Amino acid sequence: MLPFILRRFLSAIPTLFLIVTISFFLIRLAPGGPFDLEQPLEAKVMENLRRIYKLDRPLIEQYGLYLGALLRGDFGPSFYFRDFTIGELFARGLPVSMMLGALALGFAILIGGALGTLAAFRQNSAADYAVMALGTAGLTIPNFVVAPVLQIVFALMLGVLPVGGWNDGAVRNLVLPVVTLALPQIAVVARMTRAAMIETLRSNHIRTLRSLGLPNGVIVRHATRGAALPVVSYLGPAAAALLTGSVVVETIFGLPGVGRYFVEGALNRDYTLVMGTVVLVAVFVLLFNLVVDILYALIDPRVRYE
């Protein structure tokens, strides 16, 4: 297993290098710049700003300087939030996004897995059709529709939960954004669990367990292990997306996560902020894909990485 992990780490380096390279040049192809305002700055001021942030140098030299800083763990200063570095912004926003994402992912696995298992054991029944209908609705209704509806119902009409805000991570402030983030993932996990569980329930070893008259609890425990592999493979990119924050959810609920920084960085051509967010997401995707591969070997003893 250790040689496999080392190989994956080494193979991730060129992938990350390509992501950084493509993103660096693409963001600079967009029209406008970090210091373009409705009221143009004086030529001398603009010249000084470009010199301070090294934007007056050739593009290839800027790229080399950025790569060198990135290797030292320095994401550079923010062009828009000029009192902060990118590292300081991430230190403030990443814990918020990670808490939201972890809670949403855990909620999705718990509820989606239970609904998918129920639908598989009650195939073609009313419960099965209800789960599939809820799954379709969860996939088709976007977050920017779900979030305002939840705010109107639970905050404005019933008054049981706040409309938004972080409030140091209070439980009441977490409920609506976590539910909004989790609903699409619940739908995906439920549908994938149902499909995988139905296939597993038709396998020879499950039929043998049924013929022995074992209770459903024992059958579920054995079937879950085989049905978990497709769900685990999906959780890698899903976890990366959730743990790095949702742009829509954080914006609607006014949460200080990294998702909002990406939007503000893109709108204001904050090159270093956009690049830092891209690198952060890429690292999480590569890391969680590695975790998924390791979980594969732990769940299914037939999988070996020799």
N, C-alpha and C positions, 0 to 999 in steps of 0.2 A: 504493500500500500504506500509506503513512504517514497519509493522511486516514482510511483505514479503521480503523487502529489508534487514532487519536485519537477517532473516533466510538465505537468500542467502549469506550474508557476512560470517555468521557462517559456512555454508556448504562449503564455498570456502577455509576455513583454512585447513581441512584435505586434500583437493585436492592439494593445494599448498605444503603441507608437503610431500605428496607422490612424487610430481614432483621433489622437491628439493632432497629428499632421493635417488630416482632412478638415477637422473642425477649425483649426487655426486659420487656414486659408479661406475657408468658406465664410466665416464670420466677417472677414475683411472684404469679401466681395459684395456684401450688402451695402446699399447706398447710405450715405451719411457717416458720421463719426462720433466719437464720445463727447466731443466738445462743440458739436453743431447745435446751436440754440436758435429759437425764434428771433431773438435779438442777437445778431452776429457779434462775436467778440472782436476787439481791435486786433489788427494784424500782429502787433508786437506781443500782445497777451497770448494769442493763439500760438505764435512761434515759441514762446517760453513754455507753454503747457506741453506742446509736442516734444520739446527738447527734454523737459523734466521726465516725461513718461517714455522717452526713447522712441517716439513715433516718427521722429524725423529721420531715422536711420532706414537703410534699405530693408525691404520686407524679409529677405532671407536672413539678414542679421538679427532682426527682431525675433524671428523664429528660433535661431540658435540661442539667443539670450533667454528666451522663454523656456526652452528645453533644459538649459543649464540650471535655471532657477527651480524648475519642476523636479529635477533630480535631487536637489537639496531639500525638497519638501516645501518650497516657497511658491505659493500661487500668485504672488505679486499683490500690488495695491489695487483697490477698486477705483475706477475712473469716475464713478457716479457717487458712491458713498466715500468721499475723499478723506474722511477721518478714520477709515477702517481698512485693514487688509482683508483679502479674501479669506485667509485662515481665521481671522477674528469673526467674520460674518458667519462662517460655517460653524465655528464653536458656539455661536448663539443659536443658529437655526437648525443645525443637524439633530441635536437632542430632541427638539420638538417634533421634527418629522419622523425620527426613529421611533419615538413613543407612539405616535399616531399609527405609523405603519405596522409596528409589532402588534398593537392591540387589534387593528383591523385584520391582519393576517391570521392571528390566533382565533378571532371571532369567525372568520370565513372558514377556516379549517374545521372548527367545531360544529358550526351550524350546517355548512355545506356538506360535510362528511356525513352527518347524521341524516340529513334530508336525502342525500344520494343513496345511502344504505337502505333507508325506509322504502324509497321508490323501487329499488332493485328487488327487495323481498316481497313487495306488493306490486309486481309488474302488471301493467295493463289494468290496474284498479283505479279507483277515484283518487287515492293518495298519490299514485304514480303520475297521473295526469295533472294533478294540482302542483306537484313539485316541478314538473316539466314546464308548466305554464308560468310559475313563479320564476324559473330559471330564464325563460325567454324574456319575460318582462324585465328582469334584472340586467340582462345583456343589452336590451334595446333602449331602455330609458337612461339617458346620460346623467352624469353627476350634477351638471349645472341645472337640471330640472328637479332632481331628487332633493338637493340641498335646500333650495328656497321653499319647497313644499313642506319639508320637515320643520323649517324655521317658522313658517306660517302656522302650522298645526300645533306644534309642541311649545313654541316660544310665544307667539302672539295670541293664539286662540286659547290654549290651555294654560299658558304661563308657568309651566312646570320646569322648563329648561331655558337657559339664556340663549339669545339669538346668536351670539358669537363671542370672540375674545378668548384669550388664553388663561388668564387668572391663575398663573403659576401651576397649570396642569390640574386644576380642580376637576373632580369626576363629572360634575354637572356640565362643565364646558367641553368635556371630551366625548360625551355620549353622541351628539348629533354628527360631528365630523367623522367619528369612528364608524358609525352606522352607514353614513354616506359612502365612505371609502370601501367598506366591507361588502356592500350589497352586490356590486358586479362580481366580486371574487366569490361570494357565496353561490351565485348562479353558476359560474364556471366550475367550481369545485363539486357542486351537487350533480351537474350533468356528467362530469368526468367520472365521479365516483359511481354513479348509477351504471354507466356503460361498462366500466371495469369490473364492478361487482357482479353484474349479470353474467359476464364472460367467465368470471371466476367460479360463480355458483354452478356453472355447467361443467366444470372440470371434474376429472375422475376422483380426485381425493375428496372433494366436497360431497360428491354423490355417495362415496363410501361412508363418510361421516353421517350422512342422512340415513343410509341403510342401517347403520348401527343404532339409530334412534336417539342420537345425542340431541340435547336441547339447542334451541336457536342461538343462545348466548355463546356456546362453544363453536358453532358453525360460523357465526359472525367474526369471532376472534381469529379463526383460521383463514377465512375468506378475506378479511381486511388486509392481511399482510400481502397477499397476491394482488389485490386491487389497488394497493397504495402506490405502486410504481408509476403509473401514468400521472397521478396527482402530484407526486413528488417531483417529477420532471417539469411540471408546470410551475411549481412553487419557486423555482430558481429565479426566473425573470420577474415573476409576480412580486416576490419579496423585495427584489432590488427596486422595482418601481414604487412600491408602497413605502419602503423605509427611507427613500430619498424624497418622499413627500409628493403630494398631489397639488399641482398648480391651481386647479379649479377649487378644490375643497379649501385649501389654505387661504385663497383669495376671498372666497365667499364668507368664510367664518372669521376672517381677520386674524389668522394664526401666523406667528413669526417663524415659519419654517423655510427651508431652502427652496421650496417650489416657487415662492413669491420672489425670491432673489433672482431666479432664472428668468422670470417674466420681466422684471424691472431691468435686469441686465440686458436682455434682448431689445427691449424698447428703447433703452438709452445707449445702445451700442457700447456697453461696458464689456470690452473684450475679455478682460481677465476674469470677470465674474461669470460670464457665459462659459469660458473655457474651464474654469474651476468646477462648475456644475457638471459639465460634460464628463470631465475626468472622474469626478466623484461617482456619477451614475455608472460609468464604464467599469470602474473598480468594483462596485457592488455587484454588477451583473456577472463579472468574471469570478468573483469570490463565491457568490451563491451558486453558480453553476458547478464550481468545484465541490461545494458542500453537498449538492444534489448527487453528484457522482459517488461521493463517499457514502451517502445514505443508501444509494442503490445496493452497494456491496453489503451493507449492514442488514438491509431488509430482505434481500434475495441472496441466499448463500450460493446460488449458481453463478452470480456475477463475480468475476475476479479480474483484478487489474495487475496481472503479472508482467 
